[in-house]
Amino acid sequence: MSSGTKILRQVEQKDLPGFFRELADALENGGSEEFACLDEFKKFKIKARVEFGQVVLRMKFQTEQECTAPFEVECQTCGAIKPEYKELKKRMKSSFRMLVKMIHDGVEPPREAVESFLEDSALMVGYPGYGDEYYAMYTEACAVFREAYESGDVSRMHTAIDALVHEKGRCHAKYA
């Protein structure tokens, strides 16, 4: 997750429902100001604690990509920002786990999870020093997996995902 936002509010208990209505509205219709991009959340957490007669609300939410507020000017010369390797691997772990489980259960995974994993894989092999000697075989295994997914044949996907598990295991045995 590349973007994290923290919200801290102190309200009276009678104003708590108003906060949750505002939160619900931002989730349904898109938010602005402190709730900008909340509707694109990957994960969020809300904590509330009563202190001295006031409710202290702490909310954190994270989105998959950087939040770009609608009023920002688009930069045509800006390149894509590479995420930190650790964050990229965390994202990949999540999507890969879903792919392996669904395919092993005989279910075709959602395109969004497949695309996310393959895009992250293409980014990952651009980081030097994390298993460079395995990158070519891994990239080839990803291409085979993409073809298997596009074919819609879950049996082919199963074989291809197992090859990716094998390549991951070989690299992680040395570098993890």
N, C-alpha and C positions, 0 to 999 in steps of 0.2 A: 504494500500500500504506500503510495507515494505522497498522499496528502492527509494530514491530520488536523482537525479543528477541535478546540476546547471552548466550551461555553460555561461560564460561571455566573450564576444568578442567585440573588438573595431575595426571597419573596415571603409574604405572609402566607400562611396555610390556605386562606380563602382564595388566594390568587393562583394556587397550584393548578386547578383545572384549566385556567386560561393559558398557562404555559403548555400544557399537553394539547390543547386545541390548536395553538400556534404550531406546535411540533407536527401534529397530524396534518394540518394544512400544508406545511412545507413538504411533507412526504407525499401528499397527494398531488400538489400543484407546482412543486418547485419552490424553493425558498429564496430569500434575499437576505442581504446583510449577513448576520451571524449564521443564518440557516442556509446560506447559498450552497448549492450542490448537495444538500442533505438527501435529496431524492435519489442521488447516485451512490448512496452509502454502500460500503462493503461490510462494515461492522460498526455498531455503535453501542455505547454503554451510558447509562444514566444512574447517578447516585444522588440520593436526597438524604439530608440529615437535619434534624432540628437542633438549632443552636440559639440559645437566648431568645426563644420565642419566634425566631425566623427560620424558614426552611432554606437551607443552603443547597442549591442544585448544581451538580457538576455533570456535564455531559461531554463525552468525547465521541467523535465520529470520524471514520476514515473512508476515503474513496479510493478506487482503483487507480485513477489518474489524477493529476493536478487539477484542482478546481479552477476553472476559468470563468470569472464573473462576466455576465453579458455586456457590461460597460467597458471591458478592456478592449484595446485596439489589437487587432490580429497582427501578428508579426510574421511577415512572409519570408524573412531570412533566417528565422530561428529554426534550428534543427530539433529533432526529438531529443529529449533529455533522457540519458541512460539512467535507469534506477541503480541504486546500490546493489551489488551482487547478492548480499544477504537478503534484501527485500525481494529481489527477483526469484531467488531460490525458494523463499517462503511462499510466494505466489504459485510457483510451479508445483510445489509439494501439494498444495491444496487441489489444483486442477488435476494433477496426475493421479492422486489418490481417487478422485471421483471417476476418472476415466477407467482405471484398472478395475475398480469395484463394479461399475456398471457393465463393462464389457465382460468381465468374468461371470456376472449374473445373467449374461445373454441379452442385455439391453443396450440399444444404441444410445450413446451419450449425446447430450445437447451440443449443437454446432458451436455455441458460444464457448463452452468449456474446451472443445477441441481446438478452436481457433486461438483462444487465449494461450493454451499450452504450447501450440506450435509457434506462435509469435514469440513467446517467452523463450522457447528453445532456441530460436534463431538469434535472439539477443544474447542468450547465455554463451553461445559458442564464439562470441566476439570478445569475451573477457580472457585476456592472456593469463597463463599461470594457474589455471584451475582444471587442468586435464587436457591441455591442447592436443596431446597425442590421441585422445579418444573422440575429439570433436568430429572428425570426418565420418567415422563409423556411426556416431550418434545422429549426425545430420542425415545420413543415408537411411537410418532406421526411422527417422521422423518422416522422410519422404515416402517410405513404404507405408507407414501408418496413415499418412494423408490419403494416399491412393486407396488403401483399404477402407478408410472412412467414407471417401467419396463413392465407393462402390456400393456401400450400404450392407455389405456382407459382414455380419457380426463374427463369423468364424475367421475371416481374414483379419478383422480388427483384433481378435483374440491373439492370433499368431504375431501380429505386428506389435501389439502392446507388450507381449511377453519378450519380444526382441528388445524393446526399449527398456524394460525392467532389467534385462541382462546387461545392456550397455551402461545403464545407470549404476548397477551393482559393481561392474568392473572398475568404473571411474571412482566411485565412492570408496571402494576398498583401498584405493591408494591416496585419495585426496580428502576424504571426509574425516 
